[in-house]
Amino acid sequence: MQAFRGRLPRRAVAGMLAATCLMAVAQSAYAQVAPPFATLLRESEDAPRLAVSEAGVRQAEGLRDQARARPNPSINVMTENVAGSSPYSGFGRAETTLQYSQPIELGGKRSARIAAGEAGVVASRARDRDARVVFAYDLARAYAAAEIGDRRVGLAEDEVEEAQSDLKAAEALVGAGKETRLRALQARSALNEVSAQLDLAKANRISAYVRLSALVGADAPFASLAESLLDTGPSPDMVGPVDPTASPALLVAEAERAAAARRLDVESRRATPDITASVGVRRLEYEGATAVLGGVTIPLHLFDRNRGNIAASRAEVDAAEARLAVLRAEARAEAQSAAAERSAAESRVTAARGALATADETYRLARIAYEAGKSPLVELLAARHGLGTARSTVLDAETARFEARARLARLAGRTITGEPIQ
């Protein structure tokens, strides 16, 4: 008894702290209601995660545009035979040359570079779409987590209310001499236990809302939701059988493999030497004449033949091929398992709701019997515990069903409400 009294103040303080934090969030002048999921997703275009992905697309587009550039020419001015010993002490025998040089790429380097740039843009856009699909999936889960937090708080509050009623009934029977004081202590202990669970549920709800607010980069924290999302999901006819070959992650892998192959082509063509064509004029002061000159510069690839870069690019292509093969197998397996999980989750929800109806009726009958003095308190507490477990089981089943629906939507490249993500 003494140990029980020692624990009570700490639980009470924890409950007060959790309730105070929740009240501060909910009643804050800066707290706001999260809009419906579809609206929140549209308003999250500037979310930090999406901004990173969009910047990657712009980077690839910049590299593609740069790949179209041709080598810059150069102009060279040179004066010879001046400021030396006689007869070159002055400028009388100066020879001044003005030369224009233009590097010329051979072997299709520029076209290969342009093709690699285009492939890089395609790959970056595929990554951006995959990032948006994953963001929509994570946002749906965060939105649902906040709703689950609300529901768990509601379930815990119901259990506290029912535990308080059980305690009142036990105290009434103790006062009437029909029960020993131990029964009242047992009922109070059960009330303290569910009260602690309520405090934990409130803390988890705060954490869920904080994560949702951080995910979308909201300036003010959310404190409530505008709609329920747990029962939402694309209908089977909207998603249909998931096509593994259309998985966003698989499309990214295919685009990256194509981009790697283009980069290998670029490195292979760099082994072909380029030439530099030059044309110019030379002024001969001593003769008082002007002459035209021209030339071609051809580098000798004796030492650097770009073999290392070619080998590295070939290894990159091999790695991209291996990743693509892995993702193909994973996409097929994930599509099949997600469909099976959704079917199982639907059955689980139906079974859990049936069990909840039974548990609710059991608790009602147990309470009537206890208040009439026909059953012990332990049966009433067991029935109430069974009801709480059944309610939690229903919520767990609905959560699992939502997870399966969200997973199918992600594999199909859609939001949880069924809209395609471009």
KOLDOVO-205915 format. One record per residue (C-alpha): residue number from 1; residue in one letter; y, z, x. Coordinates in pm, whole numbers. Last residue first. Example, Ala and Ser with C-alpha at 12.3 -4.5 7.8 and 13.67 -1.06 7.14 Angstrom:
2
num; residuo; v; w; u
2; s; -106; 714; 1367
1; a; -450; 780; 1230
% end
This chain:
422
num; residuo; v; w; u
422; q; 1323; -6242; 324
421; i; 1176; -5940; 149
420; p; 999; -6020; -178
419; e; 1076; -5791; -473
418; g; 782; -5590; -607
417; t; 935; -5247; -673
416; i; 769; -5105; -363
415; t; 942; -5376; -162
414; r; 754; -5689; -65
413; g; 609; -5845; 250
412; a; 255; -5855; 109
411; l; 128; -5606; 365
410; r; 424; -5380; 287
409; a; 359; -5401; -88
408; l; -7; -5313; -34
407; r; 95; -5010; 173
406; a; 344; -4897; -89
405; r; 79; -4919; -360
404; a; -170; -4722; -152
403; e; 90; -4457; -67
402; f; 189; -4433; -434
401; r; -173; -4380; -535
400; a; -210; -4111; -269
399; t; 102; -3936; -398
398; e; -24; -3956; -756
397; a; -352; -3800; -643
396; d; -171; -3524; -454
395; l; 46; -3454; -760
394; v; -262; -3435; -980
393; t; -432; -3206; -728
392; s; -128; -2978; -722
391; r; -145; -2941; -1098
390; a; -519; -2874; -1079
389; t; -467; -2613; -807
388; g; -203; -2436; -1014
387; l; -434; -2437; -1315
386; g; -723; -2304; -1107
385; h; -501; -2025; -975
384; r; -406; -1940; -1333
383; a; -771; -1932; -1433
382; a; -861; -1715; -1134
381; l; -577; -1477; -1214
380; l; -694; -1453; -1576
379; e; -1053; -1398; -1468
378; v; -947; -1128; -1222
377; l; -751; -954; -1496
376; p; -1067; -869; -1686
375; s; -1168; -1023; -2020
374; k; -1172; -903; -2382
373; g; -861; -683; -2373
372; a; -678; -897; -2629
371; e; -416; -983; -2368
370; y; -699; -1084; -2137
369; a; -869; -1308; -2395
368; i; -547; -1486; -2487
367; r; -466; -1536; -2120
366; a; -812; -1673; -2046
365; l; -787; -1914; -2340
364; r; -457; -2055; -2219
363; y; -579; -2069; -1860
362; t; -889; -2265; -1960
361; e; -683; -2504; -2174
360; d; -458; -2582; -1877
359; a; -755; -2619; -1644
358; t; -920; -2869; -1881
357; a; -602; -3075; -1915
356; l; -558; -3066; -1538
355; a; -913; -3188; -1483
354; g; -843; -3491; -1701
353; r; -523; -3557; -1506
352; a; -716; -3536; -1180
351; a; -980; -3784; -1299
350; t; -721; -4042; -1401
349; v; -529; -3997; -1076
348; r; -847; -4033; -871
347; s; -941; -4353; -1050
346; e; -602; -4506; -963
345; a; -639; -4383; -604
344; a; -981; -4546; -570
343; s; -842; -4882; -680
342; r; -547; -4846; -444
341; e; -771; -4744; -158
340; a; -993; -5048; -208
339; a; -695; -5284; -201
338; a; -557; -5112; 109
337; s; -897; -5128; 282
336; q; -931; -5503; 228
335; a; -579; -5583; 342
334; e; -609; -5348; 638
333; a; -933; -5505; 758
332; r; -798; -5859; 737
331; a; -471; -5762; 904
330; e; -652; -5568; 1177
329; a; -868; -5867; 1270
328; r; -569; -6100; 1282
327; l; -365; -5836; 1465
326; v; -620; -5812; 1744
325; a; -638; -6191; 1784
324; l; -259; -6214; 1792
323; r; -235; -5939; 2052
322; a; -488; -6126; 2269
321; e; -298; -6454; 2239
320; a; 29; -6278; 2325
319; a; -135; -6124; 2632
318; d; -263; -6464; 2745
317; v; 83; -6615; 2695
316; e; 241; -6336; 2902
315; a; -20; -6391; 3173
314; r; 81; -6759; 3184
313; s; 446; -6654; 3210
312; a; 368; -6427; 3506
311; a; 167; -6700; 3679
310; i; 449; -6950; 3631
309; n; 705; -6699; 3756
308; g; 498; -6637; 4070
307; r; 438; -7005; 4134
306; n; 807; -7094; 4125
305; r; 761; -7342; 4412
304; d; 973; -7145; 4658
303; f; 869; -7214; 5018
302; l; 863; -7588; 5082
301; h; 1041; -7711; 4774
300; l; 1275; -7944; 4961
299; p; 1604; -7979; 4778
298; i; 1737; -8332; 4712
297; t; 2106; -8403; 4766
296; v; 2235; -8749; 4676
295; g; 2539; -8917; 4827
294; g; 2861; -9102; 4778
293; l; 3165; -9197; 4981
292; v; 3477; -9402; 4914
291; a; 3721; -9475; 5195
290; t; 4098; -9450; 5235
289; a; 4293; -9589; 5527
288; g; 4592; -9497; 5744
287; e; 4370; -9537; 6052
286; y; 4481; -9205; 6197
285; e; 4515; -9042; 5857
284; l; 4165; -9123; 5728
283; r; 4159; -9017; 5362
282; r; 3811; -8971; 5217
281; v; 3709; -9033; 4855
280; g; 3426; -8882; 4654
279; v; 3091; -8914; 4483
278; s; 2802; -8667; 4479
277; a; 2470; -8660; 4297
276; t; 2273; -8332; 4306
275; i; 1901; -8351; 4256
274; d; 1658; -8122; 4078
273; p; 1316; -8028; 4212
272; t; 1019; -8008; 3972
271; a; 876; -7655; 3988
270; r; 1118; -7560; 3712
269; r; 902; -7757; 3472
268; s; 626; -7495; 3487
267; e; 873; -7212; 3420
266; v; 1007; -7384; 3108
265; d; 658; -7465; 2982
264; l; 559; -7100; 3024
263; r; 867; -7001; 2823
262; r; 756; -7232; 2544
261; a; 409; -7075; 2540
260; a; 566; -6729; 2521
259; a; 777; -6839; 2224
258; a; 468; -6971; 2044
257; r; 284; -6642; 2109
256; e; 585; -6446; 1987
255; a; 595; -6649; 1666
254; e; 226; -6589; 1603
253; a; 262; -6216; 1670
252; v; 559; -6192; 1435
251; l; 368; -6374; 1164
250; l; 86; -6122; 1207
249; a; 327; -5831; 1162
248; p; 472; -5991; 849
247; s; 121; -6040; 700
246; a; 90; -6395; 569
245; t; -249; -6458; 735
244; p; -387; -6144; 571
243; d; -320; -6284; 222
242; v; -303; -5983; -10
241; p; -485; -6047; -336
240; g; -216; -6050; -601
239; v; 122; -5890; -537
238; m; 276; -5959; -877
237; d; -59; -5980; -1059
236; p; -157; -5641; -919
235; s; 168; -5484; -1039
234; p; 418; -5380; -777
233; g; 468; -5005; -765
232; t; 644; -4726; -944
231; d; 474; -4410; -1070
230; l; 590; -4208; -773
229; l; 938; -4361; -773
228; s; 1129; -4147; -1020
227; e; 1497; -4224; -1062
226; a; 1849; -4112; -973
225; l; 1737; -3868; -709
224; s; 1884; -3533; -607
223; a; 2059; -3355; -321
222; f; 2151; -3643; -91
221; p; 2346; -3564; 223
220; a; 2690; -3716; 278
219; d; 2766; -3987; 534
218; a; 2437; -4161; 459
217; g; 2269; -4327; 757
216; v; 1989; -4473; 545
215; l; 1716; -4286; 733
214; a; 1931; -3976; 785
213; s; 1980; -3922; 411
212; l; 1607; -3959; 343
211; r; 1520; -3721; 627
210; v; 1767; -3460; 495
209; y; 1628; -3497; 144
208; a; 1273; -3435; 267
207; s; 1379; -3135; 478
206; i; 1553; -2973; 178
205; r; 1240; -3026; -31
204; n; 1025; -2868; 236
203; a; 1246; -2557; 233
202; k; 1222; -2537; -146
201; a; 843; -2572; -133
200; l; 821; -2294; 126
199; d; 1026; -2060; -91
198; l; 807; -2144; -391
197; q; 495; -2071; -190
196; a; 640; -1730; -102
195; s; 697; -1667; -472
194; v; 337; -1773; -539
193; e; 215; -1501; -304
192; n; 454; -1235; -430
191; l; 338; -1298; -787
190; a; -29; -1267; -683
189; s; 52; -933; -516
188; r; 226; -822; -834
187; a; -82; -907; -1041
186; q; -306; -718; -801
185; l; -73; -419; -808
184; a; -78; -424; -1188
183; r; -457; -432; -1184
182; l; -469; -139; -940
181; r; -272; 69; -1187
180; t; -584; 87; -1402
179; e; -605; -101; -1728
178; k; -627; 0; -2095
177; g; -399; 302; -2057
176; a; -123; 149; -2271
175; g; 109; 146; -1970
174; v; -160; -28; -1767
173; l; -201; -284; -2048
172; a; 175; -346; -2053
171; e; 186; -367; -1674
170; a; -89; -628; -1678
169; a; 89; -835; -1945
168; k; 415; -816; -1754
167; l; 239; -918; -1433
166; d; 71; -1212; -1605
165; s; 410; -1324; -1740
164; q; 557; -1300; -1390
163; a; 265; -1500; -1254
162; e; 330; -1767; -1518
161; e; 695; -1791; -1418
160; v; 603; -1799; -1050
159; e; 345; -2069; -1118
158; d; 598; -2276; -1310
157; e; 847; -2236; -1025
156; a; 583; -2352; -777
155; l; 511; -2660; -988
154; g; 883; -2740; -1011
153; v; 928; -2692; -636
152; r; 632; -2920; -582
151; r; 789; -3177; -812
150; d; 1121; -3176; -630
149; g; 949; -3209; -292
148; i; 738; -3494; -428
147; e; 1062; -3663; -533
146; a; 1202; -3621; -184
145; a; 878; -3755; -38
144; a; 898; -4052; -276
143; y; 1237; -4150; -138
142; a; 1108; -4104; 218
141; r; 800; -4314; 140
140; a; 1012; -4586; -20
139; l; 1249; -4581; 277
138; d; 958; -4611; 519
137; y; 823; -4914; 333
136; a; 1166; -5076; 303
135; f; 1218; -5015; 674
134; v; 876; -5165; 754
133; v; 963; -5478; 556
132; r; 1306; -5496; 715
131; a; 1156; -5461; 1063
130; d; 904; -5734; 982
129; r; 1190; -5957; 873
128; d; 1379; -5886; 1195
127; r; 1068; -5948; 1405
126; a; 1021; -6285; 1236
125; r; 1388; -6361; 1298
124; s; 1346; -6270; 1664
123; a; 1040; -6495; 1693
122; v; 1217; -6791; 1535
121; v; 1518; -6735; 1760
120; g; 1295; -6722; 2068
119; a; 1124; -7043; 1963
118; e; 1464; -7211; 1942
117; g; 1551; -7089; 2291
116; a; 1219; -7207; 2429
115; a; 1277; -7552; 2277
114; i; 1622; -7563; 2437
113; r; 1477; -7469; 2777
112; a; 1208; -7736; 2746
111; s; 1472; -7994; 2657
110; r; 1683; -7886; 2955
109; k; 1397; -7888; 3203
108; g; 1263; -8230; 3106
107; g; 1141; -8315; 3456
106; l; 1479; -8364; 3616
105; e; 1805; -8172; 3596
104; i; 2103; -8347; 3756
103; p; 2356; -8141; 3952
102; q; 2699; -8307; 3960
101; s; 2915; -8319; 4274
100; y; 3277; -8446; 4302
99; q; 3419; -8484; 4654
98; l; 3772; -8500; 4793
97; t; 3762; -8556; 5169
96; t; 4050; -8523; 5413
95; e; 4019; -8669; 5764
94; a; 4297; -8557; 5995
93; r; 4373; -8765; 6306
92; g; 4748; -8724; 6294
91; f; 4729; -8372; 6155
90; g; 4812; -8189; 6476
89; s; 4622; -8070; 6781
88; y; 4339; -8318; 6736
87; p; 4406; -8529; 7048
86; s; 4433; -8277; 7200
85; s; 4284; -7940; 7113
84; g; 4235; -7827; 6758
83; a; 4458; -7773; 6455
82; v; 4300; -8062; 6258
81; n; 3984; -8277; 6279
80; e; 3850; -8211; 5929
79; t; 3996; -8141; 5585
78; m; 3767; -8048; 5293
77; v; 3809; -8055; 4915
76; n; 3499; -7992; 4702
75; i; 3472; -8026; 4328
74; s; 3172; -7885; 4141
73; p; 2980; -7984; 3832
72; n; 2841; -7729; 3586
71; p; 2476; -7748; 3488
70; r; 2421; -7841; 3121
69; a; 2440; -7589; 2839
68; r; 2182; -7614; 2561
67; a; 2004; -7295; 2673
66; q; 2325; -7101; 2616
65; d; 2304; -7169; 2243
64; r; 1946; -7041; 2234
63; l; 2042; -6732; 2435
62; g; 2318; -6656; 2185
61; e; 2080; -6705; 1894
60; a; 1832; -6466; 2056
59; q; 2102; -6201; 2096
58; r; 2215; -6249; 1737
57; v; 1859; -6193; 1619
56; g; 1824; -5879; 1833
55; a; 2150; -5748; 1688
54; e; 1996; -5779; 1342
53; s; 1703; -5562; 1450
52; v; 1928; -5290; 1592
51; a; 2148; -5297; 1281
50; l; 1837; -5262; 1065
49; r; 1745; -4936; 1234
48; p; 2101; -4804; 1219
47; a; 2137; -4872; 843
46; d; 2396; -5143; 776
45; e; 2190; -5321; 509
44; s; 2122; -4983; 347
43; e; 2314; -5057; 25
42; r; 2048; -5302; -87
41; l; 1774; -5044; -27
40; l; 1969; -4778; -214
39; t; 2011; -5011; -511
38; a; 1639; -5089; -525
37; f; 1556; -4719; -490
36; p; 1784; -4597; -765
35; p; 2088; -4413; -629
34; a; 2055; -4090; -428
33; v; 2276; -3830; -593
32; q; 2543; -3680; -374
31; a; 2623; -3370; -172
30; y; 2974; -3354; -27
29; a; 3112; -3097; -269
28; s; 2815; -2886; -188
27; q; 2628; -2751; -488
26; a; 2288; -2898; -406
25; v; 2309; -2844; -31
24; a; 2445; -2490; -46
23; m; 2206; -2405; -327
22; l; 1914; -2523; -119
21; c; 2028; -2318; 180
20; t; 2079; -2008; -36
19; a; 1738; -2046; -199
18; a; 1572; -2074; 142
17; l; 1761; -1770; 274
16; m; 1689; -1564; -36
15; g; 1321; -1650; -21
14; a; 1301; -1559; 345
13; v; 1476; -1226; 272
12; a; 1231; -1153; -8
11; r; 939; -1239; 211
10; r; 1069; -1007; 483
9; p; 1137; -728; 230
8; l; 785; -751; 85
7; r; 586; -728; 406
6; g; 643; -359; 473
5; r; 569; -266; 111
4; f; 229; -430; 142
3; a; 156; -239; 463
2; q; 235; 89; 281
1; m; 0; 0; 0
% end
